[in-house]
Amino acid sequence: MVVTGIFCDGVGLKSPSKSAAIHMLSTDPMSIWNQYHLAHTILDALSVLQDSPNSARLIAGGTDLLLDIQQGRHSPVDILVDITHIPELNCLEIRQDSLFVGAAVPLNRIAASPLVRQHAEALVEACSLIGGPQVRNTATLGGNVAHALPAGDGTIALVALDAQVEIAGPGGLRRAPILDLFQGPGINTLDPRLEMLVGFYLPKSGPNQGSAFARVMRPQGVAIAILNLCGWVHRDGERIADVRISIGPAGPTPQRSPGAEEILRGKIFSSQILHEAANGLLAGARLRTSPHRSTAEYRKHVSEVLLAEVVEKAWERAGRKNE
């Protein structure tokens, strides 16, 4: 596509006029968008979403949205609002008692971050497995979460890590538990004309705490996990003081496993308690047969293997943090 207009970016908290800040692109009917806006502030991006008479969508990496449009799973977009230059969305830092990861931070930066490895090793593992190196150079954690797939790798890790999402909207910034963000397969609860993800707050990892992520994939073809699972453990000697387990796809949305958590919490760590926890995991999971990925029976088998793997690894990591 050929740019036919002149771009003029917005500066400061007051958003510029939309017409002054938009690339006017080719009107070729094969185009998947008509206009492109590079936002430099949160208010700038929100104003374009709110003021656009036609469809406007946020874009960062674009690895999901553009493919969906090209393959007919999403209608063409009038305005793409690029949010990769908004400073708040690119932060990766400690804020008081939390690790903050901006929604536009690329996956490769998260995977390579010593800070994330220190406080959220499971998130490093999950982000390292998404796509290939070129995809991870572009794709963002916010995009992975906003796509709302039941088995999104980054999402499943954030759920077990007890993340909160920061959302910008007409009333300013607000926080919500990450599970409040999902409504159904590929459907999040954000208002696309009024709201956007800013980032994620994860509790800092303390002594005797560790996390791990694992998944099973088909060797070829479909890039979505057959099953993925994440665990966070807080140990007290040989006892599991606290635990969080997340799994996908085990229903229409990403989810925790309260059944497995209840069995593990407060117990002495052992292979027997892991086996019992697997039964608790299966009792609450809706594992189904997918013609493109796996049978329900295979997923049930894999779930016990993955649960043991991530809990054992998180347990070991929690022990190292006390050395």
C-alpha positions in Angstrom: 0.0 0.0 0.0 1.2 3.5 -0.8 1.0 6.3 1.8 -0.8 9.3 0.1 -1.0 11.7 3.1 1.4 13.3 5.5 1.7 12.0 9.0 1.7 14.5 11.9 2.0 13.0 15.3 0.3 14.1 18.5 2.2 15.6 21.4 1.3 16.0 25.1 -1.9 15.1 26.9 -4.3 16.9 24.6 -5.0 14.7 21.5 -4.6 16.3 18.1 -7.3 16.3 15.6 -7.7 12.9 14.0 -7.3 14.1 10.5 -4.0 15.7 11.3 -2.5 12.5 12.7 -3.6 9.8 10.3 -1.9 8.2 7.3 -4.3 8.2 4.4 -3.7 4.9 2.6 -4.7 3.3 -0.6 -8.4 2.9 -1.2 -7.8 -0.4 -3.1 -10.8 -2.6 -2.3 -8.3 -5.4 -1.3 -6.9 -3.2 1.5 -7.5 -4.6 5.0 -7.5 -1.1 6.5 -8.0 2.4 5.1 -6.2 4.7 7.6 -3.3 4.3 10.1 -2.7 6.3 13.2 0.5 6.2 15.3 -0.5 7.2 18.8 2.0 8.6 21.3 -0.2 8.9 24.4 -3.0 6.8 25.9 -5.5 9.7 25.5 -4.5 10.0 21.9 -5.2 6.4 21.1 -8.5 6.4 23.1 -9.7 9.6 21.3 -9.3 7.9 17.9 -11.2 4.9 19.1 -14.0 7.0 20.5 -14.3 9.5 17.7 -14.1 7.2 14.7 -17.4 6.9 12.9 -16.3 3.5 11.5 -14.4 0.6 12.9 -11.1 1.4 14.6 -8.8 -1.2 16.2 -5.7 -1.1 18.3 -2.6 -2.7 16.9 0.8 -3.5 18.4 2.5 -6.6 17.0 -0.5 -7.4 14.8 0.4 -11.1 14.6 -3.2 -12.1 15.4 -5.3 -9.2 14.1 -3.8 -8.9 10.6 -3.9 -12.6 10.1 -7.5 -12.8 11.2 -8.5 -10.0 8.7 -6.6 -11.6 5.9 -8.2 -14.9 6.5 -11.7 -13.6 6.9 -12.1 -14.2 10.6 -12.3 -10.4 11.2 -13.9 -7.8 9.1 -11.7 -5.1 7.5 -10.8 -2.2 9.7 -11.2 1.5 8.8 -8.5 2.8 11.2 -5.6 0.9 12.7 -4.3 2.7 15.8 -0.7 1.8 16.5 0.1 1.9 20.2 3.7 0.7 20.1 5.1 4.3 20.8 3.1 4.9 24.0 5.7 5.0 26.8 3.4 3.6 29.5 2.7 0.5 27.4 6.4 -0.2 27.0 7.5 -0.2 30.7 8.9 -3.3 32.3 9.9 -2.4 35.9 9.3 -2.9 39.6 6.5 -0.7 41.0 6.4 -1.0 44.8 5.5 -4.6 45.5 4.7 -5.6 41.9 6.4 -6.3 38.6 4.8 -4.2 35.9 4.8 -5.5 32.3 3.4 -3.0 29.7 0.9 -4.4 27.2 3.1 -3.4 24.2 6.3 -5.0 25.5 7.4 -7.6 22.9 7.6 -11.2 23.9 11.3 -11.5 23.2 12.0 -8.7 25.6 10.0 -10.5 28.3 11.7 -13.8 27.6 15.2 -12.2 27.9 14.5 -10.1 31.0 16.4 -11.0 34.2 13.8 -9.0 36.1 10.9 -11.2 34.8 13.0 -14.4 35.3 13.5 -13.3 39.0 9.9 -12.7 39.7 7.9 -14.6 37.1 9.9 -17.5 35.6 6.8 -19.1 34.3 6.1 -16.0 32.2 9.6 -16.2 30.7 9.0 -19.9 29.8 5.5 -19.1 28.3 6.7 -16.2 26.2 9.7 -18.2 25.0 7.4 -20.8 23.4 5.1 -18.4 21.5 5.7 -18.6 17.8 9.3 -18.4 16.5 11.9 -15.7 17.0 10.6 -13.4 14.4 7.1 -13.6 15.8 8.4 -13.0 19.3 10.3 -9.9 18.1 6.9 -8.4 17.1 4.1 -10.0 19.1 3.2 -8.4 22.5 1.9 -9.8 25.8 -1.1 -7.5 25.6 -2.0 -8.9 22.2 -1.7 -12.4 23.4 -4.1 -11.7 26.3 -6.5 -9.5 24.4 -6.9 -12.2 21.8 -8.7 -14.2 24.6 -7.9 -17.7 23.5 -8.5 -20.3 26.2 -5.0 -21.7 25.8 -3.0 -18.5 25.2 0.4 -19.3 26.6 1.1 -15.8 28.0 -2.4 -15.7 29.4 -2.2 -19.0 31.2 1.1 -18.0 32.8 -0.4 -14.7 34.0 -3.4 -16.4 35.5 -1.3 -18.7 37.7 0.9 -15.7 38.7 -2.2 -13.9 40.0 -1.8 -11.0 37.6 -4.0 -7.9 37.5 -4.7 -6.0 34.3 -4.5 -2.2 34.1 -7.2 -0.8 31.8 -7.5 2.7 30.4 -11.0 4.0 29.6 -13.2 7.1 29.9 -12.9 7.1 33.7 -9.1 6.9 33.7 -7.1 3.9 34.8 -8.5 0.9 36.7 -7.2 -2.5 37.7 -9.0 -5.9 37.5 -8.1 -9.5 38.1 -7.0 -11.0 34.8 -9.8 -13.6 34.7 -12.3 -10.8 34.6 -11.0 -10.0 31.1 -12.5 -13.1 29.3 -16.0 -13.7 28.1 -15.6 -16.6 25.6 -13.3 -18.0 23.0 -11.6 -15.1 21.3 -13.9 -12.6 23.1 -12.6 -10.2 25.8 -14.7 -8.0 28.0 -13.1 -4.7 26.9 -15.2 -2.2 25.1 -13.3 -1.8 21.8 -14.5 1.8 21.3 -13.7 3.0 24.9 -11.0 0.9 26.5 -7.5 -0.5 26.0 -5.0 -2.6 28.0 -2.1 -0.7 29.5 -0.3 -3.5 31.2 -0.1 -6.2 33.9 0.8 -6.1 37.6 2.3 -9.3 39.0 3.1 -9.8 42.7 6.9 -9.8 43.3 8.3 -13.3 44.0 9.4 -13.7 47.6 11.4 -16.4 49.4 10.2 -19.9 49.0 8.1 -19.1 46.0 8.5 -20.4 42.4 6.6 -20.9 39.2 6.8 -23.0 36.0 5.0 -23.4 32.7 4.7 -26.3 30.3 2.7 -27.2 27.3 2.2 -30.0 24.7 2.0 -29.1 21.0 1.4 -30.9 17.8 4.7 -31.4 16.0 3.4 -29.7 12.8 0.5 -27.6 11.6 -1.8 -26.1 14.2 0.2 -23.6 16.4 -2.2 -23.7 19.3 -1.4 -25.9 22.3 -3.0 -29.2 22.8 -2.8 -28.4 26.5 -0.8 -25.9 28.6 -0.5 -25.6 32.3 1.1 -23.3 34.7 1.8 -23.6 38.4 2.9 -21.3 41.2 4.1 -22.7 44.6 4.9 -21.2 48.0 6.6 -23.8 50.1 7.1 -24.1 53.9 9.7 -26.7 54.5 8.2 -29.9 53.0 4.7 -28.5 53.0 2.9 -26.7 50.1 1.9 -23.6 51.9 0.0 -22.1 48.9 -0.4 -22.9 45.3 -2.1 -21.7 42.1 -2.8 -23.8 39.0 -4.0 -22.6 35.6 -4.9 -24.7 32.6 -6.1 -24.2 29.0 -8.0 -25.1 27.0 -10.2 -26.5 29.7 -13.3 -24.5 28.9 -14.4 -21.5 26.9 -12.0 -19.2 28.8 -8.6 -19.5 30.5 -9.1 -20.7 34.1 -7.7 -21.7 37.4 -8.1 -25.1 38.9 -9.5 -24.7 42.4 -10.0 -28.5 42.7 -6.3 -29.2 42.2 -5.3 -26.2 44.4 -7.4 -27.4 47.3 -5.9 -30.9 47.2 -2.4 -29.5 47.1 -2.7 -26.6 49.6 -1.3 -27.4 53.0 -0.1 -30.9 52.1 3.3 -32.5 52.3 4.8 -32.6 48.9 4.8 -36.1 47.4 4.1 -38.0 44.1 0.9 -39.3 45.7 -0.5 -35.8 46.4 0.3 -34.8 42.8 -1.7 -37.8 41.5 -4.6 -36.8 43.7 -4.4 -33.3 42.5 -4.6 -34.5 38.9 -8.0 -36.0 39.7 -9.1 -32.7 41.2 -7.8 -30.9 38.0 -9.9 -33.3 35.8 -13.0 -32.9 37.9 -13.2 -29.2 37.1 -11.8 -29.1 33.6 -13.9 -29.4 30.4 -11.4 -31.2 28.2 -13.0 -31.9 24.8 -12.0 -33.6 21.6 -10.8 -31.3 18.8 -10.6 -32.6 15.2 -7.5 -30.4 14.6 -5.6 -31.0 17.8 -6.4 -33.9 20.1 -8.9 -36.2 21.7 -10.3 -35.6 25.2 -8.7 -38.8 26.4 -5.3 -37.7 25.3 -5.7 -34.4 27.0 -6.7 -36.1 30.2 -3.5 -38.1 30.1 -1.4 -35.1 29.3 -2.9 -33.0 32.1 -1.6 -35.3 34.8 1.9 -35.3 33.2 2.0 -31.5 32.9 0.6 -31.0 36.4 3.4 -33.1 37.9 6.0 -31.4 35.7 5.1 -27.8 36.6 4.4 -28.3 40.3 7.7 -30.2 40.7 9.6 -27.6 38.9 8.0 -24.7 40.8 8.6 -26.6 44.0 12.3 -27.0 43.2 12.6 -23.3 42.2 10.9 -22.2 45.4 13.5 -24.3 47.4 16.4 -22.6 45.6 15.0 -19.2 46.6 15.6 -20.1 50.2 19.2 -21.2 49.8 
